[in-house]
Amino acid sequence: MRKRVIFFISLLIIIPFFCNGCVKKIDKSKLSDLGGVYSYNMEDMDFSVEISGTLSEGDSAGIFDAKVSTAEQAVSGGLYSNKIFSWGIRRKPDHQIPDADPGAPELLEKYGGIYIGDTSKKEIYLTFDEGYENGYTAKILDTLRDNNVKALFFITGPYLKEHQDLVRRMVEEGHTVGNHTIRHPSLPTLSDSEIEEEVLGLERAFKEKFGKSMKYLRPPRGEYSERSLAITQKLGYVNVFWSFAYDDWHRDKIRGADYAYNIVMRNMHNGAILLLHAVSKDNADALDRIIKGARERGYTIGNIEDIK
């Protein structure tokens, strides 16, 4: 009996040494996609509400009204408020700095988010949302290359799946590729684990293809809450909103390059983070003029990576 006890005690002591290193903490960045990103197609995406709120040229104030979504009740915020807001700005004339929704800049700063650069400098930043492809991204990339400008492109899962040639160009030509989630859902309506998979799932697939991590996140639909900001900050992300945008996401609403050029130039301001949708023919056709026009007015086109 005594020998049996000694034998089992010996096993308890020896086994951990043999198994040391057998169970390790999983490095999520090295996991394969496991069918997550590549199981979705463009048909699975909902872009019916591209940005919560409306903005038209006729709206001289240029307001995106913040709102509280009824979906707030669906997911508990736990330690953080899950009141859902849609990002809002109020345009001002004469190239003045626009106003964000009251309290929004402070909330973003608390969780490391940005929506504008250094307003003491005549520097602007170009960001493009790439929820889906409409045939204009190659021209946008050509224009950026020809003007020696770096931009930030936010991609989704199906975009990565179906347009790796364009994403590869973004990477190889020195642009920053940001995370727009796998399926483009409103992040505050998801559980903690669902948010993690929407964000990290896309990053894992991107890193598998290009060997790079992602750092910047643009919340789909511009919807956010304190909870979603806190979770994504813990995942290592900087939430990037904007200080200028317009209703340029409609594929069937072509108004011409002059329209795009004029509305962007009228609203140029120090530190501007411009949100432009790459599905817009108007934006693609006007981009060269926008870059040259900004420079003629004394603005430099900055790299989002330089914003502290």
C-alpha positions in Angstrom: 0.0 0.0 0.0 2.8 2.3 1.0 4.7 1.6 -2.3 1.5 2.4 -4.2 1.1 5.8 -2.5 4.7 6.6 -3.1 4.2 5.7 -6.8 1.2 8.0 -7.3 2.9 10.8 -5.5 6.0 10.4 -7.7 3.7 10.6 -10.8 2.2 13.8 -9.6 5.6 15.3 -9.2 7.1 14.0 -12.5 4.2 14.6 -14.9 4.2 18.4 -14.8 7.9 18.4 -15.8 7.1 16.2 -18.8 4.1 18.3 -19.7 5.8 21.7 -19.2 5.0 23.6 -22.4 2.4 21.1 -23.5 -0.4 23.7 -22.8 0.4 27.2 -23.8 -1.6 30.4 -24.1 -3.0 30.6 -27.6 -1.7 33.4 -29.7 -4.8 34.5 -31.6 -2.8 36.4 -34.1 -1.4 33.0 -35.4 -4.6 31.2 -35.6 -5.9 30.3 -39.1 -9.2 31.9 -40.1 -11.1 28.7 -39.4 -13.7 29.6 -42.0 -14.8 32.8 -40.2 -13.8 35.6 -42.6 -13.9 33.6 -45.8 -17.3 32.1 -45.1 -19.0 35.5 -45.8 -19.7 37.1 -49.1 -20.8 40.6 -50.1 -24.4 39.3 -50.3 -24.2 38.7 -46.5 -23.4 42.4 -45.8 -25.9 45.0 -44.8 -24.9 48.5 -46.1 -28.5 49.8 -46.0 -27.4 52.1 -43.2 -23.9 53.1 -44.1 -23.7 55.9 -41.7 -26.4 56.4 -39.1 -27.9 59.7 -39.8 -28.2 61.7 -43.0 -26.2 64.4 -44.5 -27.0 66.3 -47.7 -25.6 69.3 -49.4 -28.8 71.1 -48.6 -28.1 70.7 -44.9 -26.0 73.9 -44.5 -25.2 73.1 -40.8 -23.8 69.7 -41.9 -25.1 67.8 -38.8 -24.9 64.1 -38.1 -27.3 63.9 -35.1 -26.1 61.5 -32.4 -28.8 59.1 -31.4 -29.4 56.4 -28.9 -30.4 53.1 -30.5 -33.1 50.8 -29.2 -30.6 48.0 -29.7 -28.9 49.3 -26.5 -31.3 47.1 -24.5 -30.1 43.9 -26.3 -26.6 43.7 -24.8 -25.6 44.6 -21.2 -22.7 47.0 -20.9 -21.4 45.5 -17.7 -18.9 47.9 -16.3 -19.4 50.3 -19.2 -22.4 52.1 -20.6 -23.7 50.6 -23.7 -25.7 53.6 -24.8 -25.3 53.5 -28.6 -24.4 56.7 -30.4 -23.8 57.4 -34.0 -20.9 59.7 -34.7 -21.9 63.3 -35.4 -20.2 66.5 -36.5 -21.4 70.0 -37.1 -19.9 71.8 -40.0 -18.8 75.4 -39.8 -18.1 77.9 -42.6 -14.8 79.4 -43.6 -12.7 76.3 -42.9 -13.4 76.5 -39.1 -12.9 73.4 -37.0 -16.2 71.5 -36.9 -17.9 70.6 -33.6 -18.3 67.0 -32.6 -21.3 65.9 -30.5 -21.1 67.2 -26.9 -19.1 64.8 -24.8 -18.0 62.7 -27.8 -14.4 64.0 -28.0 -13.8 63.4 -24.3 -15.2 59.9 -24.5 -12.9 59.1 -27.5 -9.9 60.5 -25.7 -10.6 58.4 -22.7 -10.4 55.2 -24.8 -7.6 56.3 -27.2 -9.9 57.1 -30.2 -9.4 60.0 -32.7 -11.5 62.0 -35.1 -9.2 64.9 -35.9 -5.5 65.6 -36.0 -3.5 68.6 -34.7 -5.8 71.6 -35.4 -2.8 74.0 -35.1 -1.4 72.6 -38.4 -2.6 72.8 -42.0 -2.4 69.1 -42.3 -5.2 66.7 -43.5 -5.6 62.9 -43.6 -7.3 60.8 -46.3 -9.2 57.7 -45.2 -11.3 55.5 -47.4 -14.0 53.0 -46.4 -13.9 49.8 -48.5 -17.0 47.9 -47.4 -17.3 46.5 -51.0 -15.7 47.2 -54.3 -17.3 49.2 -57.1 -14.5 49.4 -59.6 -12.8 52.6 -58.5 -10.2 51.6 -56.0 -7.5 50.9 -58.5 -7.9 54.5 -59.9 -7.7 55.9 -56.3 -4.5 53.9 -55.7 -3.0 55.2 -58.9 -3.8 58.8 -58.0 -2.3 58.4 -54.5 0.8 56.9 -56.0 1.2 59.6 -58.6 0.8 62.3 -55.9 3.0 60.5 -53.3 0.2 60.4 -50.8 -0.4 57.7 -48.2 -4.0 56.9 -47.1 -5.8 54.7 -44.6 -8.1 52.1 -46.1 -10.7 50.3 -44.0 -11.7 46.9 -45.3 -14.2 44.2 -44.4 -14.0 40.4 -44.5 -15.6 39.9 -47.9 -13.5 42.7 -49.3 -10.3 40.9 -48.2 -11.7 37.6 -49.5 -12.7 38.9 -53.0 -10.1 41.7 -53.6 -6.8 40.6 -52.3 -5.1 42.0 -55.3 -6.2 45.5 -54.3 -5.4 45.0 -50.6 -1.9 43.8 -51.7 -1.5 47.0 -53.6 -2.4 49.0 -50.5 0.1 47.2 -48.4 2.9 47.2 -51.0 2.5 50.9 -51.8 2.8 51.9 -48.2 -0.8 52.6 -47.2 -2.3 51.6 -43.9 -5.0 49.0 -44.0 -7.6 49.4 -41.2 -10.2 47.1 -39.8 -13.9 47.7 -40.7 -14.9 44.3 -39.1 -15.8 41.1 -40.9 -19.5 41.7 -41.5 -20.0 45.4 -40.9 -22.4 45.1 -37.9 -23.1 47.8 -35.3 -20.5 46.8 -32.7 -22.5 47.8 -29.5 -25.3 45.4 -30.5 -22.9 42.5 -30.2 -21.7 40.5 -27.2 -18.1 40.9 -26.0 -17.0 37.7 -27.7 -18.8 38.6 -31.0 -17.0 42.0 -31.1 -13.7 40.2 -30.5 -14.3 37.8 -33.4 -15.5 40.5 -35.8 -12.3 42.5 -35.2 -9.7 39.8 -34.4 -11.1 37.4 -37.0 -10.4 39.9 -39.8 -7.0 40.8 -38.4 -6.0 37.1 -38.2 -6.9 36.6 -41.9 -5.2 39.8 -42.9 -2.0 38.8 -41.1 -2.0 35.4 -42.6 -2.0 36.9 -46.1 0.3 39.9 -45.6 2.2 39.4 -42.4 1.0 42.6 -40.8 -1.2 43.3 -37.9 -4.0 45.9 -37.8 -4.1 48.9 -35.5 -6.9 51.2 -36.6 -10.6 50.4 -36.5 -13.5 52.3 -38.0 -16.8 51.2 -36.3 -19.3 50.2 -38.9 -22.2 52.7 -39.4 -20.3 55.1 -37.2 -22.1 53.5 -34.2 -20.3 53.2 -30.9 -20.7 53.1 -27.2 -18.4 53.4 -24.2 -18.4 49.6 -24.0 -17.4 49.1 -27.6 -14.7 51.7 -27.3 -13.4 50.0 -24.2 -13.4 46.5 -25.6 -11.7 47.4 -28.9 -9.1 49.5 -27.1 -8.3 46.4 -25.0 -7.9 44.5 -28.3 -5.1 47.0 -29.2 -7.1 49.2 -31.6 -7.4 52.9 -32.1 -11.0 53.8 -33.1 -10.9 56.3 -36.0 -13.9 58.5 -36.7 -13.8 61.6 -38.9 -14.2 65.4 -39.0 -15.6 65.5 -42.5 -17.8 63.1 -44.5 -20.7 63.5 -47.0 -23.3 61.2 -48.5 -21.0 59.6 -51.0 -21.8 55.9 -50.4 -24.7 55.6 -52.9 -23.6 53.7 -56.0 -26.5 55.1 -58.0 -26.1 58.8 -56.9 -23.5 60.1 -59.3 -23.2 63.9 -59.2 -19.9 64.5 -60.9 -16.3 65.2 -59.9 -17.0 68.9 -59.5 -19.5 68.2 -56.8 -17.1 66.0 -54.8 -14.2 68.4 -55.3 -16.3 71.5 -54.2 -17.8 69.9 -51.1 -14.5 68.6 -49.9 -12.7 71.9 -50.5 -15.4 74.0 -48.9 -15.0 71.9 -45.7 -11.2 71.6 -45.6 -9.8 72.5 -42.1 -6.7 72.0 -40.0 -6.3 68.5 -38.8 -9.1 67.2 -41.0 -9.6 63.4 -41.1 -11.6 63.0 -44.3 -13.9 60.0 -44.7 -14.4 59.2 -48.4 -16.1 56.1 -49.7 -14.2 54.3 -52.5 -17.4 53.1 -54.1 -18.0 56.7 -55.3 -17.0 57.5 -58.9 -17.2 61.2 -58.0 -14.5 60.7 -55.3 -12.3 58.7 -57.6 -12.6 61.3 -60.4 -12.0 64.3 -58.1 -9.2 62.9 -55.9 -6.3 64.2 -58.0 -7.9 67.7 -57.9 -8.6 67.4 -54.2 -5.0 66.6 -53.4 -3.6 69.3 -55.6 -6.1 71.8 -54.5 -5.4 71.1 -50.8 -1.7 71.6 -51.4 -2.2 74.8 -53.4 -4.1 76.1 -50.3 -1.1 75.3 -48.0 -2.3 72.0 -46.7 0.0 68.9 -46.4 -1.4 65.4 -46.7 -0.4 63.6 -43.6 0.0 60.0 -42.6 -2.5 58.8 -40.0 0.3 56.8 -38.4 1.8 60.2 -37.3 -1.2 61.3 -35.2 -0.3 60.8 -31.5 
